[in-house]
Amino acid sequence: MTAHRACLALLACFCVSVPAHAQQAPAFAFPVDCDYGVDCFIQNYVDHDPGRDSVDYACGWLTYDGHDGTDIRLPRIADIPSNVLVLAAADGVVLRTRDGMVDQLVSELPPAATAGREAGNGVVIDHGGGWETQYSHLRRDSLMVSAGDTVSRGQPIGAVGLSGNTEFPNVEFTVRYEGTPVDPFVGQGDTTRGFACGDQRQTLWDEAVAPQLAYMATATLAAGFADQAVEQAVARTGGYDAPGLPAYAPALVFWADVMGALAGDQQHIVIIGPDGGVVHETSETLDTSFVSWFAFSGRRTPDGGWPPGSYRGLYSLSRDGQVITEITREIEIR
């Protein structure tokens, strides 16, 4: 998770109630050029618990204590080179930018590398009337704007990256009114201190965008095949992206990277061979909840190798008897 409060201006950030007389906010467009729920996901929302616990606007747990932005993530680190654009959410003027910070997991960096620069590479835009937005963790050398530039809604300003204090590729989108962070899913009237999950909301998203941003507590981010026991870090960096496997590979393994798995969920992994028969199948019930869950299963290569053809893997996660997320992938055995 992006465990920080990202402020390019080093402001003290914590969401509080916005005065009722606040000037109407712009109607914000989605700030990433991606297909939400397919090739990008919201990993963390604004925290609406004023104490040490955390809860998002939908009474869920996709947040952490003190988080005041919306983390829009790519499924894998390997997706960064695809240059997924970050877009200005509304018309405005660029206040400040930062660039030059490396794209690397914060866990792999010395503490001094991000001290005072937790937001990584980013852009802050003034929209007038006290409203501004911030776009953090952008890819190094991707910024397309400078301080003083006038930008239009939907204009590319950079690309999703992995800079600053973060453990996954994302842009943290933060909305502020007169320096106070505001949750775009809640709206102008109430934020952390005045809002309880489930209360009536007045979204700041454009009316054409809001219906597309339905709350998604659980999702399968990525999946694929490997010829060995799978390491999560290797999968996320594209280490198992070979287009095919040889007939005498050591094993045939299917893996899946999941967001928001809950205790009691039932996961099912199946591999189907070119003749339509089941090559491998396994199921289990999770006994712990995980914001980030990684699973894999498979079998060793049989004597004589794998018959050539197309193999299909399927991962599904069920809750209360209903499938809530699933993903399928294919690979060729040569």
Buried (B, 14 or more C-beta within 10 A) or exposed (E): BBBBBBBBEEEEBBBBBBEEEBBEBBBBBBBBBBEBEEBBBBBBBBBBBBEEEBBBBBEBBBBBEBBBBBBBBBBBBBBBEEEBBBBBBBBBBBBBBBBEBBBBBBEEBEEEBBEEBBBBBBBBBBBEEBBBBBBBBBBBEBBBBEEEBEBEBBBBBBBBBBBBBBBBBBBBBBBBBEEBBBBBBBBBBBBBEBBEBEEEBEBBBBEEBBEEBEEBBBBBBBBBBBBBEBBBEEBBBBBBEBEEBBEEBEBBBBBBBBBBBBEEBBBBBBBBBBEEEEBBEBEEEBEEEBBBBBBBBBEEBEEEEBEEEEBBBBBBBBBEEEEBBBBBBEBBBE
